[in-house]
């Protein structure tokens, strides 16, 4: 099998079951049943790793290059970097002693905890602990006086996510070529790049959501392999169908989703949508092997266990992420329950620590849904796909002779504009993907839409809230997959003419090269390069980008 043998438009066919009476099981062997259930899988294992790995190496170099050059806190690093430091020291977030002082001591290189934090004064923070633990781990490894350490863990996740997306695309589309395209596009996306180079939470949400997605794709393939062996071995299909056994990759997905929710509550949508997605895959598998009661079989043998496993595991992981808060006496609201006895007998059965946590969560919910303070860079989720109002994370205006500025006035900026060929192409690709899911019932299109829906749709429910375009990084992998899905349509089906497929590869490859060219052109405004002010203006295509 060559590197471009499969794509989303190619129907993964198995031998037809002609000659069998309705409802009868064809006499296929296990391999044929695997083909019927899962379709053709690429056999070029070495290239299947080398392509995405090459893209990850390129993307990793770009994400780690001069990562610590800006030695001051950038944008919301003012919260999460210091909170990560506090958690490494005390297990919880203590209140900042520099409120409204613009990080003067920190940016001057003073990291004495007694000067930064108010001793034994827990801070009311509105996001769970996981992301802060992740950022704090980099600070622990490289030292708090090293901005490289503040951003290290997020840059690692950004780099790994490139490889993960390439491997996920290979499973989705059955093509090493398309997998490499997906990994390269993510490596060259400006939104992903900027969010990988700053110590805030949103890329961490994306990483764990993508990890869960990858685990569920593996679970899908392995489960269908088991069904193929079971059916070929004469499993009874007159009832609910065969049991699919223990599914460890579903456990992995549940752990990842628990960590995702433990970073930001928006991860709850990924749990709900991905849970429905994996059950829908089970439903299709039982229907494909002609289980008589395939709906009931899916519900009883797949959906109910999946619900308990995924929700239960995610809940346990989420609560476990608060261990530092449970063990501390200083966490905000940690002992609320001791002065607020339960109002019902049932409430008396709940430990005080959990009641205190529940109170804390109620306060967080009230804050998050009520946040409406205007901000210069807030944006509406409708505009995200076309980069209507990107966020400026950092901006300075060096003058002649300052920081290497060789003209009268220069600019030094970090603006999270997504790479235009990717995002504008996605605006066209998403309706095509929706069409292929709705009318062609292509499961790959449904998987892409699931990630988009889970990451994007929730923000439409809170349009009165203060929200920002950089939240879109949570679903950028599925933006890329939507584009790659359409690239697969351009490449053509397996049985298309050689000439057609060569043209398809040439066109899709040219698109990836065009994306790389745009990436090079916009590199200075993603990485705070000192450039002439006129050059910075040239990059600001629209007034809303300034």
WOQUIQUI-V160670 format. One record per pair of residues at least 24 apart in sequence whose ideal C-beta (glycine too) atoms are under 10 Angstrom apart, sorted by the first residue. I is the first residue (numbers start at 1). J is the second residue. Records with the same first field share a line. If there is no record, write none. Layout:
I: J + J
//
This chain:
1: 40 + 41 + 42 + 43 + 44 + 47 + 174 + 175 + 176 + 494
2: 42 + 43 + 44 + 47 + 175 + 176 + 177 + 494 + 501
3: 42 + 44 + 47 + 48 + 51 + 175 + 176 + 177 + 178 + 179 + 180 + 505
4: 42 + 173 + 175 + 176 + 177 + 178 + 181 + 488 + 491 + 492 + 494 + 501 + 502 + 504 + 505 + 508
5: 40 + 41 + 42 + 43 + 44 + 174 + 175 + 176 + 177 + 494 + 501
6: 39 + 40 + 41 + 42 + 170 + 172 + 173 + 174 + 175 + 176 + 177 + 178 + 488 + 491 + 493 + 494
7: 173 + 174 + 175 + 177 + 178 + 444 + 484 + 485 + 487 + 488 + 489 + 490 + 491 + 492 + 493 + 494 + 496 + 501 + 504 + 508
8: 172 + 173 + 174 + 175 + 178 + 433 + 436 + 440 + 442 + 443 + 444 + 445 + 448 + 481 + 484 + 485 + 486 + 487 + 488 + 489 + 491 + 493
9: 173 + 436 + 440 + 442 + 444 + 485 + 486 + 488 + 489 + 490 + 491 + 492 + 493 + 494 + 496 + 504
10: 39 + 40 + 173 + 174 + 175 + 488 + 489 + 491 + 492 + 493 + 494 + 495 + 496
11: 39 + 440 + 442 + 493 + 494 + 495
12: 36 + 37 + 38 + 39 + 40 + 41 + 174 + 443 + 444 + 494
13: 39 + 40 + 494 + 495
14: 38 + 39 + 40 + 288
17: 290
20: 290
22: 290
23: 237 + 238 + 290 + 292
24: 237 + 290
25: 231 + 232 + 234 + 235 + 237 + 238 + 289 + 290
26: 231 + 289 + 290
27: 232
28: 228 + 231 + 232 + 289
29: 228 + 229 + 232 + 233
30: 225 + 227 + 228 + 229 + 230 + 231 + 232 + 233
31: 228 + 229 + 232
32: 228 + 232
33: 224 + 225 + 227 + 228 + 229 + 230 + 231 + 232 + 233 + 288 + 289
34: 221 + 224 + 225 + 227 + 228 + 229 + 232
35: 228
36: 224 + 227 + 228 + 231 + 288 + 289
37: 220 + 221 + 223 + 224 + 225 + 226 + 227 + 228 + 231 + 284 + 285 + 288 + 289
38: 171 + 174 + 220 + 221 + 222 + 223 + 224 + 225 + 227 + 228 + 285 + 288
39: 174 + 221 + 224 + 443 + 444
40: 174 + 175 + 494
41: 170 + 171 + 174 + 221
42: 170 + 171 + 173 + 174 + 175 + 176 + 177 + 178 + 179
43: 176
44: 170 + 175 + 176 + 177
45: 176
46: 176
47: 170 + 176 + 177 + 179 + 180
48: 166 + 167 + 170 + 171 + 175 + 176 + 179 + 180
49: 163 + 166 + 167 + 170 + 176 + 179
50: 176 + 180
51: 163 + 166 + 167 + 169 + 170 + 176 + 177 + 178 + 179 + 180 + 181 + 182 + 183 + 184
52: 162 + 163 + 164 + 165 + 166 + 167 + 168 + 169 + 170 + 176 + 179 + 180 + 181 + 182 + 183 + 184 + 186 + 187
53: 162 + 163 + 166 + 167 + 180 + 183
54: 162 + 163 + 166 + 180 + 183 + 184 + 187
55: 162 + 163 + 165 + 166 + 179 + 180 + 181 + 182 + 183 + 184 + 185 + 186 + 187 + 188
56: 158 + 159 + 160 + 161 + 162 + 163 + 164 + 165 + 166 + 167 + 183 + 184 + 186 + 187
57: 159 + 162 + 163 + 187
58: 159 + 162 + 183 + 184 + 187 + 188 + 516
59: 158 + 159 + 160 + 161 + 162 + 163 + 183 + 184 + 186 + 187 + 188 + 189 + 192 + 193 + 196
60: 155 + 156 + 158 + 159 + 160 + 162 + 163 + 187 + 196
61: 159 + 187
62: 155 + 158 + 159 + 162 + 187 + 188 + 193 + 196 + 197 + 519 + 523 + 526 + 527
63: 151 + 154 + 155 + 156 + 157 + 158 + 159 + 162 + 187 + 192 + 193 + 194 + 195 + 196 + 197 + 527
64: 148 + 151 + 152 + 155 + 156 + 158 + 159 + 196 + 197
65: 155 + 197 + 523 + 527
66: 148 + 197 + 527 + 528 + 529
67: 147 + 148 + 149 + 150 + 151 + 152 + 154 + 155 + 196 + 197 + 198 + 527
68: 142 + 146 + 147 + 148 + 149 + 150 + 151 + 152 + 197
69: 147 + 148 + 197 + 527 + 528 + 529
70: 147 + 151 + 197 + 198 + 393 + 394 + 396 + 412 + 414 + 527 + 528
71: 107 + 109 + 145 + 146 + 147 + 148 + 150
72: 102 + 103 + 106 + 107 + 108 + 109 + 147 + 394
73: 102 + 103 + 106 + 107 + 147 + 150 + 198 + 199 + 394
74: 147 + 150 + 151 + 194 + 197 + 198 + 199 + 200 + 393 + 394 + 414 + 528
75: 194 + 198 + 199 + 200 + 377 + 391 + 392 + 393 + 394 + 414 + 416 + 468 + 470
76: 198 + 199 + 200 + 201 + 202 + 391 + 393 + 468 + 470
77: 103 + 106 + 135 + 147 + 150 + 151 + 198 + 199 + 200 + 393 + 394
78: 102 + 103 + 106 + 107 + 200
79: 123 + 125 + 126 + 127 + 132 + 199 + 200 + 201
80: 125 + 127 + 131 + 132 + 134 + 135 + 136 + 150 + 154 + 198 + 199 + 200 + 201 + 204
81: 106 + 132 + 135 + 136 + 138 + 139 + 144 + 147 + 149 + 150 + 151 + 198 + 199 + 200
82: 106 + 111 + 116 + 117 + 123 + 132 + 135 + 136 + 139 + 144 + 150 + 199
83: 117 + 123 + 125 + 127 + 129 + 131 + 132 + 133 + 135 + 136 + 201
84: 129 + 131 + 132 + 133 + 134 + 135 + 136 + 137 + 138 + 139 + 140 + 144 + 149 + 150 + 153 + 199
85: 111 + 113 + 116 + 117 + 132 + 135 + 136 + 139 + 140 + 144 + 149 + 150
86: 113 + 116 + 117 + 122 + 123 + 125 + 132 + 136 + 324 + 330
87: 129 + 132 + 133 + 135 + 136 + 137 + 139 + 140 + 324 + 325 + 328
88: 132 + 133 + 135 + 136 + 137 + 138 + 139 + 140 + 144 + 324
89: 113 + 116 + 117 + 136 + 139 + 140 + 144
90: 117 + 119 + 120 + 122 + 324 + 328 + 330 + 331
91: 129 + 133 + 323 + 324 + 325 + 326 + 327 + 328 + 330 + 331
92: 122 + 123 + 125 + 129 + 132 + 322 + 324 + 325 + 326 + 327 + 328 + 329 + 330 + 331 + 332 + 334
93: 117 + 122 + 123 + 124 + 125 + 127 + 129 + 132 + 324 + 325 + 328 + 330 + 331 + 332
94: 118 + 119 + 120 + 121 + 122 + 123 + 328 + 330 + 331 + 332
95: 119 + 120 + 121 + 122 + 123 + 124 + 125 + 330 + 332
96: 121 + 123
97: 121
99: 123
106: 144
109: 145
110: 145
111: 139 + 143 + 144 + 145
113: 144
116: 144
117: 330
118: 330
119: 330
120: 328 + 329 + 330
121: 330 + 332
122: 325 + 328 + 329 + 330 + 331 + 332 + 333 + 334
123: 330 + 331 + 332
124: 331 + 332 + 333 + 360 + 363 + 364 + 367
125: 331 + 332 + 360 + 364 + 367
126: 264 + 265 + 363 + 364 + 365 + 366 + 367 + 368 + 371
127: 201 + 205 + 262 + 263 + 264 + 265 + 266 + 364 + 368
128: 201 + 259 + 260 + 261 + 262 + 263 + 264 + 265 + 267 + 318 + 321 + 322 + 325 + 361 + 364
129: 262 + 263 + 318 + 320 + 321 + 322 + 323 + 324 + 325 + 331
130: 201 + 204 + 205 + 208 + 258 + 259 + 260 + 261 + 262 + 263 + 264 + 267 + 317 + 318 + 320 + 321 + 322
131: 199 + 200 + 201 + 202 + 203 + 204 + 205 + 207 + 208 + 259 + 260 + 262 + 263 + 264 + 321
132: 199 + 201 + 204 + 262 + 263 + 321 + 324
133: 204 + 259 + 262 + 263 + 321 + 323 + 324
134: 199 + 201 + 203 + 204 + 207 + 208 + 259 + 263
135: 199 + 200 + 201 + 204
136: 199
138: 199
139: 199
147: 199
149: 199
150: 198 + 199
151: 196 + 197 + 198 + 199 + 200
152: 199
153: 199 + 203 + 204 + 207
154: 195 + 196 + 197 + 198 + 199 + 200 + 201 + 202 + 203 + 204 + 207
155: 193 + 195 + 196 + 197 + 198 + 199 + 203
156: 196 + 207
157: 195 + 196 + 203 + 204 + 206 + 207 + 208 + 210 + 211
158: 186 + 187 + 192 + 193 + 194 + 195 + 196 + 197 + 203 + 204 + 206 + 207 + 473
159: 187 + 196
160: 207 + 210 + 211
161: 186 + 187 + 192 + 196 + 203 + 206 + 207 + 208 + 209 + 210 + 211 + 214 + 476 + 477
162: 186 + 187 + 188 + 189 + 192 + 196 + 477 + 480
163: 187
164: 207 + 210 + 211 + 213 + 214 + 477
165: 192 + 210 + 213 + 214 + 476 + 477 + 478 + 480 + 481 + 484
166: 480 + 484
167: 214 + 217 + 218
168: 210 + 211 + 213 + 214 + 215 + 216 + 217 + 218 + 447 + 451 + 477 + 478 + 481
169: 217 + 444 + 448 + 477 + 480 + 481 + 484 + 485 + 488
170: 217
171: 214 + 217 + 218 + 220 + 221 + 444 + 447
172: 213 + 217 + 443 + 444 + 445 + 447 + 448 + 481 + 484 + 485 + 488
173: 444 + 481 + 484 + 485 + 487 + 488 + 491
174: 444 + 488 + 494
175: 484 + 487 + 488 + 491 + 494
177: 484 + 487 + 488 + 491 + 504 + 505 + 508 + 509
178: 481 + 484 + 485 + 487 + 488 + 491 + 508
179: 484
180: 484 + 509 + 512
181: 480 + 483 + 484 + 487 + 488 + 491 + 505 + 508 + 509 + 511 + 512 + 515
182: 477 + 480 + 481 + 483 + 484 + 485 + 487 + 512
183: 480 + 484
184: 480 + 484 + 512 + 513 + 515 + 516 + 519
185: 419 + 421 + 422 + 425 + 426 + 476 + 477 + 479 + 480 + 481 + 483 + 484 + 487 + 511 + 512 + 515 + 516 + 519
186: 210 + 419 + 422 + 476 + 477 + 479 + 480 + 481 + 484
187: 480 + 515 + 516 + 519
188: 419 + 421 + 422 + 480 + 512 + 515 + 516 + 517 + 518 + 519 + 520 + 522 + 523
189: 418 + 419 + 421 + 422 + 423 + 473 + 476 + 477 + 479 + 480 + 515 + 519 + 526
190: 387 + 390 + 415 + 416 + 417 + 418 + 419 + 420 + 422 + 423 + 518 + 519 + 522 + 523 + 525 + 526 + 527
191: 384 + 387 + 390 + 391 + 416 + 417 + 418 + 419 + 422 + 423 + 469 + 470 + 472 + 473 + 476 + 479 + 526
192: 416 + 418 + 419 + 422 + 473 + 476 + 477 + 479 + 480
193: 414 + 416 + 418 + 419 + 519 + 522 + 523 + 526 + 527
194: 390 + 391 + 393 + 394 + 414 + 415 + 416 + 417 + 418 + 470 + 473 + 525 + 526 + 527 + 528
195: 391 + 393 + 416 + 470 + 471 + 472 + 473 + 474 + 476
196: 473
197: 393 + 414 + 416 + 526 + 527 + 528
198: 393 + 394 + 414 + 416 + 470
200: 393 + 470 + 473
201: 263 + 264 + 266 + 474
202: 263 + 264 + 266 + 416 + 468 + 470 + 471 + 472 + 473 + 474 + 476
203: 263 + 470 + 473 + 474 + 476
204: 259 + 260 + 262 + 263 + 264 + 267 + 473 + 474
205: 259 + 260 + 261 + 262 + 263 + 264 + 265 + 266 + 267 + 270 + 455 + 471 + 473 + 474 + 475
206: 260 + 263 + 267 + 270 + 451 + 455 + 472 + 473 + 474 + 475 + 476 + 477 + 478
207: 256 + 259 + 260 + 263 + 473 + 474 + 477
208: 253 + 255 + 256 + 257 + 258 + 259 + 260 + 261 + 262 + 263 + 264 + 267 + 270 + 474
209: 253 + 256 + 257 + 259 + 260 + 261 + 263 + 266 + 267 + 269 + 270 + 271 + 273 + 274 + 451 + 454 + 455 + 474 + 475 + 477 + 478
210: 256 + 260 + 270 + 451 + 474 + 475 + 476 + 477 + 478
211: 252 + 253 + 255 + 256 + 257 + 259 + 260
212: 249 + 250 + 252 + 253 + 254 + 255 + 256 + 257 + 258 + 259 + 260 + 267 + 270 + 271 + 274 + 275 + 278 + 310 + 314 + 451
213: 253 + 256 + 257 + 270 + 274 + 277 + 278 + 447 + 450 + 451 + 454 + 477 + 478 + 481
214: 249 + 252 + 253 + 256 + 477
215: 247 + 248 + 249 + 250 + 251 + 252 + 253 + 254 + 255 + 256 + 257 + 274 + 278
216: 247 + 249 + 250 + 252 + 253 + 254 + 256 + 257 + 274 + 275 + 277 + 278 + 281 + 310 + 447 + 450
217: 249 + 253 + 278 + 281 + 447
218: 247 + 248 + 249 + 250 + 252 + 253
219: 244 + 247 + 248 + 249 + 250 + 251 + 252 + 253 + 278 + 281 + 282 + 306
220: 247 + 249 + 250 + 277 + 278 + 281 + 282 + 284 + 285 + 443 + 447
221: 249 + 281
222: 247 + 248 + 249 + 250
223: 247 + 249 + 250 + 278 + 281 + 282 + 285 + 302
224: 281 + 282 + 284 + 285 + 288 + 289
226: 285
227: 282 + 285 + 286 + 288 + 289 + 291
228: 285 + 289
230: 289
231: 288 + 289 + 290 + 291
235: 289 + 291
236: 291 + 292
237: 286 + 289 + 290 + 291 + 292 + 293 + 294 + 297
238: 290 + 291 + 292 + 293
239: 291 + 292 + 293 + 296 + 297
240: 286 + 291 + 292 + 293 + 294 + 295 + 296 + 297 + 298 + 299 + 300 + 301 + 302
241: 282 + 285 + 286 + 287 + 289 + 290 + 291 + 292 + 293 + 294 + 296 + 297 + 298 + 300 + 301 + 302
242: 286 + 289 + 291 + 297 + 301
243: 297 + 301 + 302 + 305
244: 282 + 285 + 286 + 301 + 302 + 305
246: 305 + 309
247: 278 + 282 + 302 + 305 + 306 + 309
249: 278
250: 275 + 278 + 302 + 305 + 306 + 309 + 310 + 313
251: 309 + 310 + 313
252: 313
253: 278 + 306 + 309 + 310 + 313 + 314
254: 306 + 309 + 310 + 311 + 312 + 313 + 314 + 315 + 316 + 317
255: 310 + 313 + 314 + 316 + 317
256: 313 + 314 + 317
257: 310 + 311 + 313 + 314 + 317 + 318
258: 310 + 311 + 312 + 313 + 314 + 315 + 316 + 317 + 318 + 319 + 320 + 321
259: 314 + 317 + 318 + 320 + 321
260: 314 + 317 + 318 + 454 + 474
261: 314 + 315 + 317 + 318 + 321
262: 314 + 317 + 318 + 319 + 320 + 321 + 322
263: 318 + 321 + 474
264: 368 + 471 + 474
265: 318 + 361 + 364 + 365 + 368 + 458
266: 368 + 454 + 455 + 458 + 459 + 471 + 474
267: 314 + 318 + 454 + 455 + 474
268: 314 + 318 + 454 + 458
269: 453 + 454 + 455 + 456 + 457 + 458 + 459 + 461 + 474 + 475
270: 314 + 450 + 451 + 453 + 454 + 455 + 458 + 474 + 475
271: 310 + 311 + 314 + 315 + 318 + 454
272: 310 + 311 + 453 + 454 + 458
273: 449 + 450 + 451 + 452 + 453 + 454 + 455 + 457 + 458
274: 310 + 447 + 450 + 451 + 454
275: 303 + 306 + 307 + 309 + 310 + 311 + 314
276: 303 + 306 + 450 + 454
277: 443 + 446 + 447 + 449 + 450 + 451 + 453 + 454
278: 302 + 303 + 306 + 310 + 447 + 450
279: 303 + 304 + 306 + 307 + 310
280: 443 + 446 + 447 + 450
281: 443 + 446 + 447
282: 306
284: 441 + 443 + 446
319: 353 + 354 + 357
322: 353 + 354 + 357 + 360 + 361
325: 353 + 356 + 357 + 360
326: 351 + 353 + 354 + 356 + 357
327: 353
331: 356 + 357 + 360
332: 356 + 360 + 363
333: 357 + 358 + 359 + 360 + 361 + 362 + 363 + 364
334: 360
336: 360 + 363
368: 462 + 465
369: 461 + 462 + 464 + 465
370: 464 + 465
371: 462 + 464 + 465 + 466 + 467
372: 462 + 464 + 465 + 466
373: 465 + 466
374: 466
375: 466 + 467 + 468
377: 415 + 416 + 466 + 468 + 469 + 470 + 544
378: 465 + 466 + 467 + 468 + 469
379: 459 + 466 + 467 + 468 + 469 + 470 + 471 + 472 + 544
380: 459 + 460 + 463 + 467 + 469
381: 456 + 457 + 458 + 459 + 460 + 461 + 462 + 463 + 467 + 468 + 469 + 471 + 472
382: 459 + 460 + 463
383: 469 + 472 + 544
384: 418 + 423 + 456 + 459 + 467 + 468 + 469 + 470 + 471 + 472 + 475 + 479
385: 418 + 423 + 424 + 426 + 427 + 428 + 430 + 452 + 456 + 469 + 472 + 479
386: 418 + 420 + 423 + 424 + 426 + 427 + 542
387: 415 + 416 + 417 + 418 + 419 + 420 + 422 + 423 + 424 + 427 + 469 + 472 + 541 + 542 + 544 + 545
388: 469 + 542 + 544 + 545
389: 468 + 469 + 542 + 544 + 545
390: 415 + 416 + 417 + 418 + 468 + 469 + 470 + 472 + 525 + 540 + 542 + 544 + 545 + 546
391: 415 + 416 + 417 + 468 + 469 + 470 + 471
392: 416 + 417 + 525 + 545 + 546
393: 470 + 526 + 528
394: 528
395: 525 + 528 + 536 + 546
396: 528 + 530
397: 533 + 536
398: 530 + 531 + 533
402: 530
403: 528 + 530
404: 529 + 530
405: 530 + 531 + 532 + 533
406: 530 + 532
407: 531 + 532 + 533 + 534 + 535
408: 532 + 533
409: 532 + 533 + 534 + 536
410: 529 + 530 + 531 + 532 + 533 + 534 + 535 + 536
411: 524 + 525 + 528 + 529 + 530 + 531 + 532 + 533 + 534 + 535 + 536 + 537 + 539 + 540
412: 524 + 525 + 527 + 528 + 529 + 530 + 531 + 536
413: 524 + 525 + 526 + 527 + 528 + 529 + 530 + 531 + 536 + 539 + 540 + 546
414: 525 + 526 + 527 + 528 + 529
415: 522 + 525 + 526 + 528 + 536 + 539 + 540 + 545 + 546
416: 468 + 469 + 470 + 472 + 473 + 525 + 526
417: 469 + 522 + 525 + 526 + 539 + 540 + 541 + 545
418: 469 + 470 + 472 + 473 + 476 + 479 + 522
419: 514 + 515 + 516 + 518 + 519 + 521 + 522 + 526
420: 514 + 515 + 518 + 519 + 521 + 522 + 541
421: 483 + 511 + 512 + 514 + 515 + 516 + 517 + 518 + 519
422: 476 + 479 + 480 + 482 + 483 + 511 + 512 + 515 + 518 + 519
423: 472 + 476 + 479 + 480 + 483
424: 483
425: 479 + 480 + 482 + 483 + 486 + 487 + 511 + 514 + 515
426: 452 + 476 + 478 + 479 + 480 + 481 + 482 + 483 + 486
427: 479 + 482 + 483
428: 482 + 483 + 486
429: 479 + 480 + 481 + 482 + 483 + 484 + 485 + 486 + 487 + 489
430: 456 + 478 + 479 + 482 + 483 + 485 + 486
431: 482
432: 482 + 483 + 485 + 486 + 489
433: 478 + 481 + 482 + 483 + 485 + 486 + 489
434: 482
436: 485 + 486 + 489
437: 485
442: 485
444: 481 + 485 + 488
445: 481 + 482 + 485
447: 478 + 481 + 485
448: 477 + 478 + 479 + 480 + 481 + 482 + 483 + 484 + 485
449: 478 + 481 + 482 + 485
450: 478
451: 475 + 476 + 477 + 478 + 479 + 481 + 482
452: 476 + 477 + 478 + 479 + 481 + 482
453: 478
454: 478
455: 479
483: 508 + 511 + 512 + 515
484: 508 + 512
486: 511
487: 511 + 512
//
